[in-house]
């Protein structure tokens, strides 16, 4: 028990430092595995020095000691949530895990960087994707095997979400359990969209369906549970970066440069999510009050580290030209307004009486209204990923309003009613995992369970209703390796890098 108390006090006292290390270690691993040593060593030296400068400033916000009992209860709630997400392969995995398992396995079993073909002439094909989140677990897996890699990935995700909740709790100034439950169950009113506007799918029964595609699929803002259950490798680091920035209430040159460092790391982990974070950092920049000391206080080394993280990440990602498709999509005004109102707009409008003076409130509404028009890369990824930041800010503002009771009682009651309706979206996601996991472990005997795929695929059928995917199995693991994939979606992960700046001047060979 004494050890738990000591651990609790240590985490609270050093929360920001632990978070910076959590976010920076994967980038350091990336540098040592993906860059030439002549580049990697000085880059890592700059990053370590920048971290040291951040730690020396000691301007982190401190919270009150967290009772060990509530820390343990919160950790158990988060652990169950992460378990049901499918991370680690212990519970049912949604369709997107086909791709994420393949990326992870290739990181464990191949050399770094992951090169699939390297002829003297012609295309040099390489894994070019947001691989940073997997790297600590993949490094362990290269030494100790695939099973250990998945276990470490589960623990890494569990710890990352716990750090996020601790930072969120700093902002909300409430109990840890309430902060965790808000993150888990906050969502738009997809149940109303499914009830009134969906055509054939989804319906409200059985309660295991993917409600967020009620608009037809082109428009979708994902709940935080959906983000964890489908795209954890982008969601968790993005949440943590946003929560770290939110929990840092000071606004001066030093803290602004620290936020820039966090933003650069968010770009490394999840570039689309980092785009949605930019307007909030711009608000912090333009609301600085002490401009006279700005240039005196700023650290050149920290600016250098920010530039290095961003540029190296950009050069690597830009090697994949498929991810650079840009455009706009036309949306009927009626469809846009219905989508906006049900997927966050009603919450945003209800916040107006208490938050209209806050520029972050205005920016949140503008972003949620305009993001559906933008297309970057294949499919609707921009809408779902760039919206992570404004949705996180929206959730935080709703939490502050109802938990601190800064609006009328009638509005607070209305907020709770809408939050309960919105919670059906994550509950459906959770229930799907529970039902399929229970079926696999309890209902099916070993002879009925599907055997894991060990053959390399070249194509993957487009996902349908997720509750019907890969019957008699919990793992979404049909690809096995990306080495032979030839369909359209594989271009998001595999690129010909021969002519890229990254491969010519930076890549380890």
C-alpha positions in Angstrom: 0.0 0.0 0.0 2.9 2.4 0.8 4.3 1.7 -2.6 0.9 2.7 -4.2 0.9 5.9 -2.2 4.4 6.7 -3.3 3.6 6.0 -6.9 0.5 8.2 -6.8 2.4 11.1 -5.3 5.2 10.7 -7.8 2.9 10.7 -10.8 1.0 13.8 -9.6 4.2 15.7 -8.8 6.0 14.8 -12.0 3.0 14.4 -14.3 4.1 16.8 -17.0 7.7 15.4 -17.0 6.4 11.9 -17.4 4.1 13.0 -20.2 7.0 14.7 -22.1 9.0 11.5 -21.8 6.1 9.4 -22.9 5.7 11.5 -26.0 9.4 12.0 -26.8 10.8 8.4 -26.4 9.0 7.2 -29.6 10.5 10.0 -31.6 14.0 9.2 -30.3 13.5 5.6 -31.3 12.3 6.7 -34.7 15.5 8.8 -35.2 17.8 5.9 -34.3 15.9 3.4 -36.5 14.9 5.6 -39.5 17.7 8.1 -39.9 21.4 7.8 -40.8 23.5 7.8 -37.6 25.3 11.0 -38.8 21.8 12.7 -38.7 20.3 10.7 -35.8 22.9 11.3 -33.2 23.0 15.2 -33.3 19.1 15.2 -33.6 18.7 13.1 -30.5 21.2 15.3 -28.7 19.2 18.4 -29.5 15.9 16.7 -28.4 17.4 15.5 -25.1 18.9 19.0 -24.5 15.5 20.6 -25.2 13.8 18.2 -22.8 16.4 19.1 -20.1 15.6 22.8 -20.7 11.9 22.2 -20.3 12.4 20.2 -17.1 14.7 22.9 -15.6 12.0 25.6 -16.1 9.8 23.9 -13.5 6.7 25.9 -14.4 4.4 22.9 -14.6 0.9 23.1 -13.1 0.7 21.0 -9.9 -2.5 19.3 -8.8 -3.6 18.2 -5.4 -2.6 14.7 -4.2 -4.9 12.1 -5.7 -6.3 9.6 -3.2 -4.8 6.2 -4.1 -8.1 4.5 -4.0 -9.6 6.7 -6.7 -6.4 6.5 -8.8 -6.6 2.7 -8.7 -10.3 2.7 -9.5 -9.7 5.1 -12.4 -6.8 3.0 -13.7 -9.1 -0.1 -13.6 -11.9 1.6 -15.5 -9.4 2.8 -18.1 -7.7 -0.6 -18.3 -11.1 -2.3 -19.0 -11.8 0.3 -21.7 -8.4 -0.3 -23.4 -8.9 -4.1 -23.1 -12.2 -3.9 -24.9 -10.7 -1.7 -27.6 -8.9 -4.7 -29.0 -5.4 -3.2 -28.4 -3.1 -6.1 -27.7 -5.4 -8.6 -29.3 -7.2 -9.7 -26.1 -10.7 -8.6 -27.1 -12.7 -8.1 -30.4 -11.0 -5.9 -32.9 -12.8 -3.7 -35.5 -12.0 -3.7 -39.2 -9.3 -1.1 -39.0 -7.1 -3.4 -36.9 -6.4 -5.4 -40.1 -4.2 -2.6 -41.2 -2.8 -1.7 -37.7 -1.9 -5.3 -36.9 0.0 -5.6 -40.2 1.9 -2.3 -39.6 2.8 -3.4 -36.1 3.9 -6.9 -37.2 6.1 -5.5 -39.9 7.7 -3.1 -37.4 8.4 -6.1 -35.2 9.6 -8.6 -37.8 11.4 -6.4 -40.4 14.5 -4.2 -40.2 14.2 -0.5 -39.6 13.2 1.4 -41.7 10.8 -1.1 -43.1 11.7 -1.6 -46.7 9.7 -4.1 -48.7 11.7 -4.0 -52.0 15.0 -2.3 -52.9 16.1 -3.1 -56.4 19.0 -1.3 -58.1 16.5 0.3 -60.4 12.8 1.0 -60.2 10.6 1.6 -57.1 12.0 1.3 -53.6 8.9 0.5 -51.6 8.9 1.4 -47.9 6.4 1.6 -45.0 5.6 5.3 -44.8 3.0 5.9 -42.1 2.5 7.3 -38.6 4.5 4.5 -37.0 5.7 6.5 -33.9 3.1 5.2 -31.4 4.0 1.5 -32.0 7.8 1.9 -31.7 8.4 1.3 -27.9 6.3 -1.9 -28.1 7.8 -2.9 -31.4 11.3 -2.5 -30.0 10.4 -4.8 -27.1 8.9 -7.2 -29.6 12.0 -7.4 -31.7 13.8 -8.7 -28.7 11.2 -10.8 -26.9 8.7 -11.7 -29.6 5.2 -10.9 -30.9 3.3 -11.9 -27.7 5.4 -9.5 -25.6 5.0 -6.8 -28.2 1.3 -6.9 -27.9 1.3 -6.9 -24.1 3.6 -3.9 -24.1 1.4 -2.1 -26.6 -1.6 -2.7 -24.3 0.3 -1.4 -21.3 1.6 1.6 -23.3 -1.9 2.5 -24.4 -3.3 2.0 -20.9 -0.6 4.3 -19.4 -1.1 6.9 -22.2 -4.9 7.1 -21.5 -4.3 7.3 -17.8 -1.9 10.3 -18.3 -4.6 11.9 -20.5 -7.2 11.6 -17.8 -4.9 13.0 -15.2 -4.2 16.0 -17.3 -7.9 16.4 -18.1 -8.6 16.3 -14.4 -6.2 19.2 -13.9 -8.4 21.2 -16.3 -11.8 20.1 -15.0 -10.9 20.2 -11.3 -13.1 17.3 -10.5 -12.7 13.7 -9.5 -10.6 11.4 -11.7 -13.5 9.0 -12.2 -15.7 11.7 -13.5 -12.9 12.8 -15.9 -12.5 9.3 -17.1 -16.2 8.7 -17.6 -16.5 12.0 -19.5 -13.8 10.9 -21.9 -15.3 7.5 -22.4 -18.9 8.4 -22.9 -18.8 11.9 -24.5 -20.3 11.8 -28.0 -22.6 13.5 -30.5 -26.2 12.6 -30.9 -25.6 9.8 -33.4 -28.6 7.9 -31.9 -30.9 10.6 -33.3 -29.2 10.6 -36.6 -29.5 6.8 -36.9 -33.2 7.0 -35.8 -34.2 9.8 -38.2 -31.8 9.9 -41.1 -30.1 6.6 -41.6 -31.3 4.5 -44.6 -30.5 0.8 -44.2 -27.7 0.9 -41.7 -27.2 1.6 -38.8 -30.4 0.9 -36.9 -30.9 1.0 -33.1 -31.3 -2.7 -32.7 -29.3 -4.8 -32.1 -27.3 -2.4 -29.9 -23.9 -3.4 -31.4 -24.0 -1.3 -34.6 -21.7 1.5 -35.7 -24.0 4.5 -35.2 -21.6 7.1 -36.4 -22.1 6.3 -40.1 -25.7 7.4 -40.0 -25.0 10.2 -42.5 -23.8 7.7 -45.1 -20.2 7.6 -44.2 -18.9 10.8 -45.9 -19.5 12.8 -42.7 -18.4 11.4 -39.4 -17.1 12.9 -36.1 -15.9 10.0 -34.0 -16.5 9.7 -30.3 -13.4 9.1 -28.2 -14.4 5.5 -27.6 -14.6 5.0 -31.4 -11.2 6.7 -31.8 -9.7 4.3 -29.3 -11.4 1.2 -30.7 -10.5 2.0 -34.4 -7.4 4.3 -34.6 -5.7 4.2 -31.2 -2.3 4.9 -32.7 -3.4 8.4 -33.6 -6.0 9.0 -31.0 -4.1 8.4 -27.8 -1.0 10.5 -28.5 -3.3 13.3 -29.9 -5.4 13.3 -26.8 -2.4 13.4 -24.6 -0.8 16.3 -26.5 -4.1 18.3 -26.4 -4.6 17.5 -22.7 -1.1 18.5 -21.8 -1.6 21.9 -23.6 -5.0 22.4 -22.0 -3.7 21.7 -18.5 -0.9 24.3 -18.9 -2.8 27.4 -17.9 0.1 29.8 -18.0 0.5 31.8 -21.2 4.0 33.3 -21.6 6.9 32.8 -23.9 8.3 29.8 -22.1 5.1 27.9 -21.9 4.1 28.8 -25.4 7.4 27.3 -26.7 6.7 24.2 -24.6 3.3 24.0 -26.3 5.0 24.3 -29.7 7.2 21.4 -28.8 4.1 19.3 -27.8 2.5 20.3 -31.1 5.5 19.2 -33.1 5.3 15.8 -31.4 1.6 15.6 -32.2 2.5 16.1 -35.8 4.9 13.2 -35.6 2.2 10.9 -34.2 -0.9 12.2 -35.9 -0.5 14.9 -38.6 -4.2 15.3 -39.3 -5.1 15.7 -35.7 -2.3 18.3 -35.2 -3.8 20.4 -37.9 -7.0 20.8 -35.9 -4.8 21.9 -32.9 -3.1 24.8 -34.7 -5.9 27.4 -34.3 -5.9 26.9 -30.5 -2.1 27.5 -30.4 -2.6 30.6 -32.5 -5.1 31.9 -29.8 -2.4 31.4 -27.2 0.1 33.2 -29.3 -2.1 36.3 -30.1 -3.3 36.6 -26.5 0.2 36.9 -25.0 0.3 39.9 -22.7 4.0 40.4 -22.0 5.4 40.9 -25.5 8.5 42.8 -24.1 9.9 39.7 -22.5 8.8 37.3 -25.3 12.0 37.3 -27.2 14.1 37.4 -24.0 12.4 34.4 -22.5 12.2 32.2 -25.6 14.8 29.4 -25.9 16.5 29.1 -29.2 17.4 25.4 -28.6 13.7 24.6 -28.0 12.8 26.3 -31.2 15.4 24.3 -33.0 14.0 21.1 -31.5 10.5 22.1 -32.6 11.8 22.7 -36.2 13.7 19.4 -36.3 10.8 17.3 -35.1 8.4 18.9 -37.6 10.7 18.9 -40.6 11.9 15.3 -40.1 8.3 14.1 -39.7 7.2 16.1 -42.8 10.0 14.8 -45.0 9.2 11.2 -44.0 5.4 11.6 -44.4 5.8 13.5 -47.7 7.6 10.4 -49.2 4.1 9.0 -49.5 2.5 11.0 -52.4 -0.8 9.1 -52.0 -1.4 10.9 -48.6 -1.0 14.3 -50.3 -4.2 14.3 -52.3 -6.1 17.5 -51.5 -9.5 18.9 -52.4 -12.9 20.0 -51.3 -16.2 18.2 -51.2 -19.5 19.9 -51.8 -22.1 19.2 -49.2 -25.8 20.2 -49.3 -26.6 22.9 -46.8 -29.3 20.8 -45.2 -27.0 17.8 -44.7 -24.3 20.0 -43.3 -26.5 21.7 -40.7 -28.1 18.4 -39.6 -24.6 16.8 -39.2 -23.2 19.8 -37.5 -26.0 20.1 -35.0 -26.2 16.4 -34.1 -22.4 15.8 -34.0 -21.5 18.7 -31.6 -23.3 21.8 -32.8 -26.1 21.6 -30.2 -23.6 21.3 -27.4 -21.6 24.2 -28.8 -24.7 26.4 -29.0 -25.7 25.5 -25.5 -22.3 26.7 -24.3 -22.8 30.2 -25.7 -24.3 31.8 -22.5 -21.2 30.9 -20.5 -18.4 30.6 -23.1 -19.1 33.2 -25.8 -16.3 35.5 -24.6 -13.8 32.6 -24.9 -12.2 32.6 -28.4 -11.7 28.8 -28.1 -15.4 28.4 -28.1 -15.8 30.4 -31.3 -12.9 28.5 -33.0 -14.4 25.1 -32.0 -17.7 25.9 -33.7 -16.0 27.3 -36.8 -13.8 24.2 -37.1 -16.6 21.7 -36.7 -18.7 23.6 -39.2 -15.9 23.9 -41.9 -14.0 20.6 -41.6 -16.5 18.5 -43.5 -15.7 20.5 -46.7 -12.0 19.6 -46.6 -10.5 16.4 -48.1 -6.9 15.5 -47.5 -5.7 12.0 -48.4 -8.0 9.1 -49.3 -11.5 8.9 -48.0 -12.9 10.9 -45.0 -9.8 10.7 -42.8 -9.4 14.5 -42.5 -12.9 15.0 -41.1 -12.5 12.2 -38.6 -8.9 13.0 -37.5 -8.6 16.8 -37.7 -11.7 17.0 -35.6 -10.1 15.3 -32.6 -8.8 18.7 -31.2 -12.1 20.7 -31.5 -14.0 17.7 -30.1 -11.6 17.5 -27.2 -12.0 21.2 -26.5 -15.8 20.9 -26.8 -15.8 18.0 -24.3 -13.7 20.0 -21.9 -15.9 23.0 -22.1 -19.0 20.9 -21.6 -17.3 19.3 -18.6 -16.3 22.6 -17.1 -19.9 23.9 -17.5 -21.8 21.1 -15.9 -19.3 20.0 -13.2 -18.6 23.6 -12.0 -22.2 24.6 -12.5 -21.4 27.8 -14.4 -24.7 28.0 -16.2 -28.4 27.8 -15.3 -29.9 24.7 -13.7 -32.2 24.2 -16.7 -29.3 24.1 -19.1 -27.3 21.8 -16.9 -30.2 19.3 -16.8 -30.5 19.6 -20.6 -26.7 18.9 -20.9 -27.1 15.8 -18.9 -30.0 14.5 -21.0 -28.0 15.1 -24.2 -24.9 13.5 -22.7 -26.9 10.4 -21.8 -28.3 10.2 -25.4 -24.8 10.7 -26.8 -23.4 8.0 -24.6 -25.3 5.4 -26.6 -22.7 5.8 -29.4 -19.7 4.6 -27.2 -22.0 2.1 -25.4 -22.8 0.5 -28.8 -19.1 0.3 -29.6 -18.3 -1.2 -26.1 -21.3 -3.6 -26.3 -20.1 -4.9 -29.7 -16.7 -5.7 -28.2 -18.3 -7.3 -25.1 -20.7 -9.5 -27.1 -18.1 -10.7 -29.7 -15.4 -11.2 -27.0 -17.8 -13.2 -24.8 -18.9 -15.3 -27.8 -15.3 -16.1 -28.7 -14.2 -17.1 -25.2 -17.3 -18.6 -23.7 -19.8 -19.7 -26.4 -17.4 -21.1 -29.0 -15.2 -24.1 -28.3 -11.7 -24.4 -29.7 -12.9 -26.3 -32.8 -15.3 -23.5 -33.7 -12.9 -20.7 -33.4 -11.4 -19.4 -36.6 -7.7 -20.0 -37.0 -5.3 -17.0 -37.3 -4.3 -16.1 -40.8 -0.6 -16.7 -41.5 -0.7 -16.1 -45.3 0.2 -12.8 -46.8 -2.7 -11.1 -48.6 -2.7 -8.9 -51.6 -6.2 -7.4 -51.2 -8.6 -6.7 -48.4 -12.4 -6.5 -48.9 -13.9 -3.3 -47.7 -15.4 -3.5 -44.3 -19.1 -3.9 -43.8 -21.2 -4.0 -40.6 -18.4 -4.3 -38.0 -20.4 -6.6 -35.7 -20.4 -9.2 -38.5 -16.7 -8.9 -39.4 -14.3 -11.9 -39.1 -16.8 -14.4 -37.7 -15.7 -16.8 -35.0 -12.6 -14.7 -34.4 -11.7 -11.7 -32.3 -8.5 -10.7 -34.2 -8.8 -8.5 -37.3 -5.6 -10.0 -38.8 -6.3 -10.9 -42.4 -3.4 -9.0 -44.0 -0.6 -10.4 -41.9 2.1 -8.2 -43.7 1.8 -5.2 -46.0 4.6 -6.5 -48.2 2.3 -7.9 -50.9 -0.7 -5.6 -50.6 -1.8 -4.0 -53.9 -5.2 -2.5 -53.2 -6.0 1.2 -53.0 -5.9 1.6 -49.2 -2.5 0.1 -49.1 -1.1 3.2 -50.7 -1.8 5.0 -47.4 0.9 2.8 -45.9 3.4 1.8 -48.7 5.2 4.3 -51.0 7.9 4.4 -53.6 10.5 6.6 -51.8 13.4 6.5 -54.3 13.1 10.1 -55.3 12.0 11.5 -52.0 14.2 13.9 -50.0 13.9 11.6 -47.0 15.3 8.6 -48.7 18.1 10.4 -50.6 19.5 12.4 -47.7 18.1 11.1 -44.4 17.2 7.5 -44.5 19.2 4.7 -42.8 20.0 2.1 -45.5 
